[in-house]
Amino acid sequence: MKIWEVHTMNSGARVRTTGEGHCDIDGLLLSEKAYLLAIRDMRPAHLIQLVDDIGPQNAASELLAYYTSPEPGHLGRALVNGRSRLGDPLLLRSDEVRTPAREFAH
């Protein structure tokens, strides 16, 4: 059982785990690390309410604006856009983003 499933057990919220193991709040997809970062500052119910109020795309934009790029040396304190293995939009924590191998070739 994932942490978001425990957080929403009694709320009846529409939160589920995707086949890839990500959090899905009515279309807002977050990696596990992104979810844990988000709930450091807001309760799970507030995150769910945000999606209910403004929709998954606008909620993603709000979260990206709130968790902007961290200072150098502080990886993992920002959220970034990414894609799931199936190609769906997904919020990731900044330290989860893989750097393409060609960047290391320079």
N, CA, C and O atoms as CSV, one atom per row, in Angstrom:
chain,resi,resn,atom,element,x,y,z
A,1,MET,N,N,0.845,-1.168,0.000
A,1,MET,CA,C,0.000,0.000,0.000
A,1,MET,C,C,0.899,1.243,0.000
A,1,MET,O,O,1.851,1.329,0.775
A,2,LYS,N,N,0.591,2.182,-0.859
A,2,LYS,CA,C,1.361,3.421,-0.967
A,2,LYS,C,C,0.881,4.428,0.078
A,2,LYS,O,O,-0.243,4.340,0.570
A,3,ILE,N,N,1.747,5.382,0.407
A,3,ILE,CA,C,1.447,6.341,1.468
A,3,ILE,C,C,0.185,7.151,1.169
A,3,ILE,O,O,-0.580,7.447,2.087
A,4,TRP,N,N,-0.052,7.519,-0.105
A,4,TRP,CA,C,-1.246,8.309,-0.426
A,4,TRP,C,C,-2.509,7.485,-0.241
A,4,TRP,O,O,-3.571,8.042,0.035
A,5,GLU,N,N,-2.415,6.182,-0.387
A,5,GLU,CA,C,-3.581,5.330,-0.138
A,5,GLU,C,C,-3.920,5.313,1.347
A,5,GLU,O,O,-5.092,5.293,1.721
A,6,VAL,N,N,-2.903,5.320,2.183
A,6,VAL,CA,C,-3.119,5.379,3.629
A,6,VAL,C,C,-3.712,6.731,4.005
A,6,VAL,O,O,-4.649,6.804,4.799
A,7,HIS,N,N,-3.160,7.810,3.428
A,7,HIS,CA,C,-3.639,9.155,3.742
A,7,HIS,C,C,-5.099,9.357,3.371
A,7,HIS,O,O,-5.792,10.138,4.023
A,8,THR,N,N,-5.579,8.679,2.348
A,8,THR,CA,C,-6.944,8.923,1.864
A,8,THR,C,C,-7.909,7.776,2.161
A,8,THR,O,O,-9.014,7.747,1.618
A,9,MET,N,N,-7.516,6.847,3.000
A,9,MET,CA,C,-8.374,5.687,3.296
A,9,MET,C,C,-9.775,6.079,3.739
A,9,MET,O,O,-10.758,5.514,3.261
A,10,ASN,N,N,-9.871,7.021,4.628
A,10,ASN,CA,C,-11.166,7.383,5.207
A,10,ASN,C,C,-11.816,8.582,4.537
A,10,ASN,O,O,-12.938,8.951,4.886
A,11,SER,N,N,-11.137,9.188,3.594
A,11,SER,CA,C,-11.678,10.408,2.990
A,11,SER,C,C,-12.597,10.125,1.806
A,11,SER,O,O,-13.394,10.984,1.430
A,12,GLY,N,N,-12.499,8.950,1.220
A,12,GLY,CA,C,-13.301,8.649,0.048
A,12,GLY,C,C,-12.825,9.390,-1.181
A,12,GLY,O,O,-13.542,9.475,-2.178
A,13,ALA,N,N,-11.626,9.924,-1.116
A,13,ALA,CA,C,-11.089,10.696,-2.239
A,13,ALA,C,C,-10.772,9.791,-3.414
A,13,ALA,O,O,-10.596,8.581,-3.271
A,14,ARG,N,N,-10.708,10.411,-4.567
A,14,ARG,CA,C,-10.414,9.675,-5.791
A,14,ARG,C,C,-8.912,9.674,-6.047
A,14,ARG,O,O,-8.426,10.295,-6.992
A,15,VAL,N,N,-8.196,8.972,-5.194
A,15,VAL,CA,C,-6.753,8.854,-5.306
A,15,VAL,C,C,-6.437,7.385,-5.512
A,15,VAL,O,O,-6.950,6.518,-4.805
A,16,ARG,N,N,-5.586,7.121,-6.490
A,16,ARG,CA,C,-5.242,5.731,-6.759
A,16,ARG,C,C,-3.773,5.636,-7.124
A,16,ARG,O,O,-3.090,6.645,-7.300
A,17,THR,N,N,-3.311,4.423,-7.234
A,17,THR,CA,C,-1.945,4.154,-7.663
A,17,THR,C,C,-1.993,3.654,-9.095
A,17,THR,O,O,-2.750,2.738,-9.417
A,18,THR,N,N,-1.179,4.261,-9.958
A,18,THR,CA,C,-1.137,3.843,-11.358
A,18,THR,C,C,-0.402,2.512,-11.468
A,18,THR,O,O,0.204,2.046,-10.503
A,19,GLY,N,N,-0.460,1.914,-12.632
A,19,GLY,CA,C,0.256,0.665,-12.877
A,19,GLY,C,C,1.759,0.807,-12.715
A,19,GLY,O,O,2.452,-0.174,-12.444
A,20,GLU,N,N,2.267,2.029,-12.879
A,20,GLU,CA,C,3.694,2.287,-12.726
A,20,GLU,C,C,4.071,2.648,-11.290
A,20,GLU,O,O,5.247,2.855,-10.990
A,21,GLY,N,N,3.080,2.723,-10.403
A,21,GLY,CA,C,3.344,3.019,-9.000
A,21,GLY,C,C,3.319,4.486,-8.636
A,21,GLY,O,O,3.811,4.864,-7.573
A,22,HIS,N,N,2.752,5.327,-9.500
A,22,HIS,CA,C,2.668,6.757,-9.229
A,22,HIS,C,C,1.324,7.098,-8.597
A,22,HIS,O,O,0.375,6.318,-8.664
A,23,CYS,N,N,1.262,8.266,-7.988
A,23,CYS,CA,C,0.026,8.769,-7.388
A,23,CYS,C,C,-0.815,9.448,-8.454
A,23,CYS,O,O,-0.309,10.282,-9.205
A,24,ASP,N,N,-2.080,9.105,-8.527
A,24,ASP,CA,C,-3.022,9.706,-9.472
A,24,ASP,C,C,-4.180,10.308,-8.683
A,24,ASP,O,O,-5.000,9.591,-8.110
A,25,ILE,N,N,-4.233,11.643,-8.665
A,25,ILE,CA,C,-5.327,12.358,-8.007
A,25,ILE,C,C,-6.187,12.948,-9.111
A,25,ILE,O,O,-5.934,14.061,-9.572
A,26,ASP,N,N,-7.181,12.223,-9.526
A,26,ASP,CA,C,-8.101,12.669,-10.584
A,26,ASP,C,C,-7.382,13.232,-11.809
A,26,ASP,O,O,-7.808,14.241,-12.373
A,27,GLY,N,N,-6.308,12.589,-12.214
A,27,GLY,CA,C,-5.590,13.011,-13.408
A,27,GLY,C,C,-4.286,13.742,-13.145
A,27,GLY,O,O,-3.482,13.909,-14.063
A,28,LEU,N,N,-4.057,14.182,-11.917
A,28,LEU,CA,C,-2.773,14.779,-11.545
A,28,LEU,C,C,-1.848,13.641,-11.134
A,28,LEU,O,O,-2.062,12.994,-10.109
A,29,LEU,N,N,-0.823,13.403,-11.936
A,29,LEU,CA,C,0.111,12.316,-11.645
A,29,LEU,C,C,1.356,12.862,-10.971
A,29,LEU,O,O,1.958,13.828,-11.439
A,30,LEU,N,N,1.735,12.230,-9.864
A,30,LEU,CA,C,2.943,12.598,-9.131
A,30,LEU,C,C,3.748,11.335,-8.840
A,30,LEU,O,O,3.184,10.287,-8.525
A,31,SER,N,N,5.062,11.444,-8.947
A,31,SER,CA,C,5.898,10.336,-8.502
A,31,SER,C,C,5.781,10.260,-6.978
A,31,SER,O,O,5.280,11.186,-6.341
A,32,GLU,N,N,6.240,9.171,-6.411
A,32,GLU,CA,C,6.167,9.031,-4.958
A,32,GLU,C,C,6.970,10.132,-4.268
A,32,GLU,O,O,6.513,10.702,-3.277
A,33,LYS,N,N,8.153,10.434,-4.779
A,33,LYS,CA,C,8.981,11.483,-4.179
A,33,LYS,C,C,8.343,12.857,-4.335
A,33,LYS,O,O,8.434,13.682,-3.427
A,34,ALA,N,N,7.698,13.117,-5.469
A,34,ALA,CA,C,7.016,14.395,-5.676
A,34,ALA,C,C,5.848,14.527,-4.693
A,34,ALA,O,O,5.623,15.602,-4.136
A,35,TYR,N,N,5.115,13.447,-4.482
A,35,TYR,CA,C,4.003,13.468,-3.522
A,35,TYR,C,C,4.518,13.772,-2.124
A,35,TYR,O,O,3.940,14.593,-1.412
A,36,LEU,N,N,5.596,13.118,-1.731
A,36,LEU,CA,C,6.148,13.334,-0.392
A,36,LEU,C,C,6.645,14.763,-0.211
A,36,LEU,O,O,6.520,15.327,0.875
A,37,LEU,N,N,7.206,15.352,-1.261
A,37,LEU,CA,C,7.620,16.753,-1.186
A,37,LEU,C,C,6.397,17.656,-1.026
A,37,LEU,O,O,6.405,18.563,-0.193
A,38,ALA,N,N,5.358,17.419,-1.807
A,38,ALA,CA,C,4.163,18.263,-1.756
A,38,ALA,C,C,3.485,18.220,-0.397
A,38,ALA,O,O,3.009,19.250,0.080
A,39,ILE,N,N,3.431,17.063,0.234
A,39,ILE,CA,C,2.717,16.984,1.515
A,39,ILE,C,C,3.571,17.459,2.687
A,39,ILE,O,O,3.112,17.460,3.829
A,40,ARG,N,N,4.796,17.860,2.414
A,40,ARG,CA,C,5.580,18.511,3.471
A,40,ARG,C,C,4.966,19.864,3.823
A,40,ARG,O,O,5.050,20.310,4.967
A,41,ASP,N,N,4.351,20.513,2.841
A,41,ASP,CA,C,3.800,21.852,3.041
A,41,ASP,C,C,2.281,21.905,3.064
A,41,ASP,O,O,1.716,22.910,3.498
A,42,MET,N,N,1.615,20.877,2.621
A,42,MET,CA,C,0.147,20.878,2.625
A,42,MET,C,C,-0.359,19.489,3.007
A,42,MET,O,O,0.277,18.473,2.729
A,43,ARG,N,N,-1.480,19.480,3.628
A,43,ARG,CA,C,-2.090,18.199,4.005
A,43,ARG,C,C,-2.612,17.507,2.745
A,43,ARG,O,O,-2.961,18.169,1.768
A,44,PRO,N,N,-2.663,16.176,2.773
A,44,PRO,CA,C,-3.183,15.462,1.604
A,44,PRO,C,C,-4.572,15.947,1.184
A,44,PRO,O,O,-4.859,16.045,-0.009
A,45,ALA,N,N,-5.425,16.247,2.150
A,45,ALA,CA,C,-6.780,16.732,1.820
A,45,ALA,C,C,-6.719,18.057,1.062
A,45,ALA,O,O,-7.543,18.299,0.179
A,46,HIS,N,N,-5.763,18.912,1.392
A,46,HIS,CA,C,-5.623,20.192,0.684
A,46,HIS,C,C,-5.133,19.971,-0.741
A,46,HIS,O,O,-5.551,20.678,-1.658
A,47,LEU,N,N,-4.264,19.010,-0.928
A,47,LEU,CA,C,-3.785,18.677,-2.273
A,47,LEU,C,C,-4.944,18.154,-3.133
A,47,LEU,O,O,-5.080,18.527,-4.298
A,48,ILE,N,N,-5.757,17.306,-2.557
A,48,ILE,CA,C,-6.925,16.772,-3.259
A,48,ILE,C,C,-7.916,17.893,-3.563
A,48,ILE,O,O,-8.485,17.946,-4.654
A,49,GLN,N,N,-8.121,18.787,-2.594
A,49,GLN,CA,C,-9.038,19.917,-2.794
A,49,GLN,C,C,-8.543,20.846,-3.890
A,49,GLN,O,O,-9.344,21.392,-4.648
A,50,LEU,N,N,-7.224,21.030,-3.982
A,50,LEU,CA,C,-6.648,21.849,-5.040
A,50,LEU,C,C,-7.008,21.290,-6.413
A,50,LEU,O,O,-7.389,22.036,-7.316
A,51,VAL,N,N,-6.885,19.978,-6.563
A,51,VAL,CA,C,-7.240,19.336,-7.834
A,51,VAL,C,C,-8.741,19.465,-8.090
A,51,VAL,O,O,-9.152,19.727,-9.221
A,52,ASP,N,N,-9.553,19.288,-7.064
A,52,ASP,CA,C,-11.003,19.435,-7.212
A,52,ASP,C,C,-11.387,20.853,-7.629
A,52,ASP,O,O,-12.277,21.045,-8.458
A,53,ASP,N,N,-10.715,21.837,-7.054
A,53,ASP,CA,C,-11.069,23.242,-7.305
A,53,ASP,C,C,-10.634,23.743,-8.677
A,53,ASP,O,O,-11.399,24.427,-9.357
A,54,ILE,N,N,-9.400,23.407,-9.094
A,54,ILE,CA,C,-8.879,24.026,-10.318
A,54,ILE,C,C,-8.498,23.032,-11.410
A,54,ILE,O,O,-8.046,23.438,-12.481
A,55,GLY,N,N,-8.672,21.744,-11.157
A,55,GLY,CA,C,-8.373,20.729,-12.159
A,55,GLY,C,C,-6.920,20.276,-12.109
A,55,GLY,O,O,-6.068,20.965,-11.549
A,56,PRO,N,N,-6.641,19.120,-12.695
A,56,PRO,CA,C,-5.291,18.552,-12.594
A,56,PRO,C,C,-4.207,19.363,-13.304
A,56,PRO,O,O,-3.093,19.467,-12.791
A,57,GLN,N,N,-4.501,19.935,-14.464
A,57,GLN,CA,C,-3.479,20.700,-15.188
A,57,GLN,C,C,-3.121,21.979,-14.450
A,57,GLN,O,O,-1.944,22.316,-14.321
A,58,ASN,N,N,-4.130,22.695,-13.964
A,58,ASN,CA,C,-3.860,23.926,-13.219
A,58,ASN,C,C,-3.216,23.628,-11.868
A,58,ASN,O,O,-2.378,24.397,-11.398
A,59,ALA,N,N,-3.598,22.526,-11.247
A,59,ALA,CA,C,-2.966,22.134,-9.981
A,59,ALA,C,C,-1.489,21.837,-10.210
A,59,ALA,O,O,-0.644,22.213,-9.397
A,60,ALA,N,N,-1.176,21.162,-11.315
A,60,ALA,CA,C,0.223,20.886,-11.642
A,60,ALA,C,C,0.986,22.192,-11.821
A,60,ALA,O,O,2.107,22.325,-11.330
A,61,SER,N,N,0.396,23.148,-12.514
A,61,SER,CA,C,1.039,24.460,-12.714
A,61,SER,C,C,1.283,25.174,-11.391
A,61,SER,O,O,2.341,25.767,-11.183
A,62,GLU,N,N,0.296,25.114,-10.497
A,62,GLU,CA,C,0.437,25.745,-9.177
A,62,GLU,C,C,1.568,25.094,-8.384
A,62,GLU,O,O,2.371,25.786,-7.759
A,63,LEU,N,N,1.627,23.770,-8.410
A,63,LEU,CA,C,2.675,23.069,-7.675
A,63,LEU,C,C,4.053,23.356,-8.269
A,63,LEU,O,O,5.019,23.536,-7.529
A,64,LEU,N,N,4.149,23.400,-9.592
A,64,LEU,CA,C,5.430,23.712,-10.239
A,64,LEU,C,C,5.881,25.125,-9.877
A,64,LEU,O,O,7.071,25.357,-9.663
A,65,ALA,N,N,4.954,26.060,-9.808
A,65,ALA,CA,C,5.298,27.438,-9.454
A,65,ALA,C,C,5.727,27.542,-7.988
A,65,ALA,O,O,6.620,28.320,-7.653
A,66,TYR,N,N,5.096,26.766,-7.128
A,66,TYR,CA,C,5.418,26.799,-5.696
A,66,TYR,C,C,6.770,26.150,-5.424
A,66,TYR,O,O,7.574,26.668,-4.650
A,67,TYR,N,N,7.009,25.022,-6.061
A,67,TYR,CA,C,8.267,24.287,-5.865
A,67,TYR,C,C,9.187,24.568,-7.049
A,67,TYR,O,O,9.398,23.706,-7.902
A,68,THR,N,N,9.728,25.781,-7.090
A,68,THR,CA,C,10.593,26.185,-8.186
A,68,THR,C,C,11.990,25.610,-8.020
A,68,THR,O,O,12.276,24.916,-7.045
A,69,SER,N,N,12.843,25.901,-8.966
A,69,SER,CA,C,14.204,25.363,-8.976
A,69,SER,C,C,14.927,25.658,-7.668
A,69,SER,O,O,14.903,26.787,-7.179
A,70,PRO,N,N,15.560,24.654,-7.113
A,70,PRO,CA,C,16.283,24.846,-5.851
A,70,PRO,C,C,17.628,25.522,-6.093
A,70,PRO,O,O,18.101,25.621,-7.225
A,71,GLU,N,N,18.214,25.972,-5.029
A,71,GLU,CA,C,19.564,26.522,-5.117
A,71,GLU,C,C,20.527,25.397,-5.465
A,71,GLU,O,O,20.255,24.234,-5.167
A,72,PRO,N,N,21.651,25.731,-6.094
A,72,PRO,CA,C,22.644,24.685,-6.403
A,72,PRO,C,C,23.023,23.898,-5.145
A,72,PRO,O,O,23.200,24.473,-4.071
A,73,GLY,N,N,23.140,22.608,-5.288
A,73,GLY,CA,C,23.490,21.754,-4.164
A,73,GLY,C,C,22.313,21.300,-3.332
A,73,GLY,O,O,22.490,20.548,-2.374
A,74,HIS,N,N,21.115,21.739,-3.674
A,74,HIS,CA,C,19.913,21.346,-2.931
A,74,HIS,C,C,18.941,20.613,-3.849
A,74,HIS,O,O,17.781,21.006,-3.971
A,75,LEU,N,N,19.400,19.579,-4.475
A,75,LEU,CA,C,18.538,18.815,-5.372
A,75,LEU,C,C,17.404,18.175,-4.595
A,75,LEU,O,O,17.537,17.869,-3.410
A,76,GLY,N,N,16.293,17.979,-5.274
A,76,GLY,CA,C,15.163,17.304,-4.660
A,76,GLY,C,C,14.210,18.212,-3.926
A,76,GLY,O,O,13.287,17.730,-3.269
A,77,ARG,N,N,14.406,19.528,-4.019
A,77,ARG,CA,C,13.496,20.459,-3.352
A,77,ARG,C,C,12.642,21.224,-4.340
A,77,ARG,O,O,12.036,22.239,-3.995
A,78,ALA,N,N,12.595,20.739,-5.563
A,78,ALA,CA,C,11.772,21.372,-6.602
A,78,ALA,C,C,11.014,20.284,-7.347
A,78,ALA,O,O,11.403,19.116,-7.346
A,79,LEU,N,N,9.920,20.697,-7.984
A,79,LEU,CA,C,9.161,19.791,-8.836
A,79,LEU,C,C,9.384,20.194,-10.288
A,79,LEU,O,O,9.542,21.375,-10.600
A,80,VAL,N,N,9.394,19.207,-11.164
A,80,VAL,CA,C,9.572,19.448,-12.590
A,80,VAL,C,C,8.591,18.579,-13.365
A,80,VAL,O,O,8.106,17.562,-12.869
A,81,ASN,N,N,8.314,19.006,-14.593
A,81,ASN,CA,C,7.479,18.202,-15.483
A,81,ASN,C,C,8.275,17.020,-15.999
A,81,ASN,O,O,9.477,17.122,-16.249
A,82,GLY,N,N,7.606,15.924,-16.153
A,82,GLY,CA,C,8.208,14.742,-16.744
A,82,GLY,C,C,7.135,13.925,-17.428
A,82,GLY,O,O,6.000,14.373,-17.592
A,83,ARG,N,N,7.498,12.749,-17.817
A,83,ARG,CA,C,6.563,11.817,-18.472
A,83,ARG,C,C,6.709,10.447,-17.834
A,83,ARG,O,O,7.807,10.022,-17.474
A,84,SER,N,N,5.588,9.772,-17.703
A,84,SER,CA,C,5.626,8.390,-17.239
A,84,SER,C,C,6.137,7.515,-18.382
A,84,SER,O,O,6.310,7.990,-19.505
A,85,ARG,N,N,6.374,6.262,-18.099
A,85,ARG,CA,C,6.818,5.347,-19.157
A,85,ARG,C,C,5.772,5.203,-20.252
A,85,ARG,O,O,6.095,4.841,-21.383
A,86,LEU,N,N,4.524,5.486,-19.919
A,86,LEU,CA,C,3.446,5.414,-20.901
A,86,LEU,C,C,3.246,6.744,-21.628
A,86,LEU,O,O,2.399,6.844,-22.515
A,87,GLY,N,N,4.020,7.760,-21.258
A,87,GLY,CA,C,3.938,9.055,-21.932
A,87,GLY,C,C,2.998,10.058,-21.304
A,87,GLY,O,O,2.811,11.148,-21.845
A,88,ASP,N,N,2.401,9.717,-20.173
A,88,ASP,CA,C,1.480,10.637,-19.500
A,88,ASP,C,C,2.253,11.728,-18.762
A,88,ASP,O,O,3.332,11.458,-18.235
A,89,PRO,N,N,1.722,12.965,-18.712
A,89,PRO,CA,C,2.377,14.028,-17.936
A,89,PRO,C,C,2.471,13.628,-16.469
A,89,PRO,O,O,1.526,13.073,-15.910
A,90,LEU,N,N,3.598,13.908,-15.857
A,90,LEU,CA,C,3.885,13.463,-14.493
A,90,LEU,C,C,4.752,14.511,-13.815
A,90,LEU,O,O,5.681,15.041,-14.425
A,91,LEU,N,N,4.452,14.814,-12.552
A,91,LEU,CA,C,5.319,15.682,-11.773
A,91,LEU,C,C,6.355,14.823,-11.069
A,91,LEU,O,O,6.027,13.818,-10.439
A,92,LEU,N,N,7.604,15.231,-11.186
A,92,LEU,CA,C,8.718,14.534,-10.564
A,92,LEU,C,C,9.443,15.486,-9.625
A,92,LEU,O,O,9.378,16.704,-9.791
A,93,ARG,N,N,10.125,14.931,-8.652
A,93,ARG,CA,C,11.032,15.739,-7.865
A,93,ARG,C,C,12.277,15.963,-8.714
A,93,ARG,O,O,12.665,15.085,-9.485
A,94,SER,N,N,12.902,17.116,-8.582
A,94,SER,CA,C,13.987,17.503,-9.485
A,94,SER,C,C,15.146,16.510,-9.503
A,94,SER,O,O,15.817,16.380,-10.527
A,95,ASP,N,N,15.395,15.816,-8.415
A,95,ASP,CA,C,16.505,14.864,-8.410
A,95,ASP,C,C,16.146,13.520,-9.045
A,95,ASP,O,O,16.991,12.627,-9.113
A,96,GLU,N,N,14.911,13.366,-9.510
A,96,GLU,CA,C,14.509,12.139,-10.196
A,96,GLU,C,C,14.714,12.202,-11.705
A,96,GLU,O,O,14.633,11.184,-12.391
A,97,VAL,N,N,14.977,13.390,-12.214
A,97,VAL,CA,C,15.114,13.573,-13.657
A,97,VAL,C,C,16.444,12.997,-14.098
A,97,VAL,O,O,17.494,13.313,-13.539
A,98,ARG,N,N,16.381,12.152,-15.105
A,98,ARG,CA,C,17.597,11.545,-15.637
A,98,ARG,C,C,18.212,12.460,-16.673
A,98,ARG,O,O,17.518,12.988,-17.542
A,99,THR,N,N,19.500,12.642,-16.579
A,99,THR,CA,C,20.224,13.448,-17.556
A,99,THR,C,C,20.638,12.550,-18.705
A,99,THR,O,O,21.239,11.499,-18.479
A,100,PRO,N,N,20.328,12.941,-19.935
A,100,PRO,CA,C,20.728,12.106,-21.072
A,100,PRO,C,C,22.245,11.886,-21.111
A,100,PRO,O,O,23.023,12.766,-20.743
A,101,ALA,N,N,22.643,10.706,-21.560
A,101,ALA,CA,C,24.057,10.339,-21.595
A,101,ALA,C,C,24.871,11.293,-22.447
A,101,ALA,O,O,26.057,11.493,-22.183
A,102,ARG,N,N,24.262,11.885,-23.463
A,102,ARG,CA,C,25.027,12.783,-24.337
A,102,ARG,C,C,25.527,14.014,-23.594
A,102,ARG,O,O,26.516,14.615,-24.012
A,103,GLU,N,N,24.879,14.402,-22.514
A,103,GLU,CA,C,25.358,15.549,-21.741
A,103,GLU,C,C,26.660,15.235,-21.008
A,103,GLU,O,O,27.439,16.137,-20.703
A,104,PHE,N,N,26.890,13.961,-20.728
A,104,PHE,CA,C,28.110,13.565,-20.050
A,104,PHE,C,C,29.282,13.412,-21.031
A,104,PHE,O,O,30.434,13.313,-20.610
A,105,ALA,N,N,28.991,13.393,-22.313
A,105,ALA,CA,C,30.008,13.154,-23.325
A,105,ALA,C,C,30.892,14.377,-23.599
A,105,ALA,O,O,31.932,14.259,-24.248
A,106,HIS,N,N,30.483,15.539,-23.109
A,106,HIS,CA,C,31.232,16.771,-23.389
A,106,HIS,C,C,32.466,16.890,-22.540
A,106,HIS,O,O,33.203,17.869,-22.656
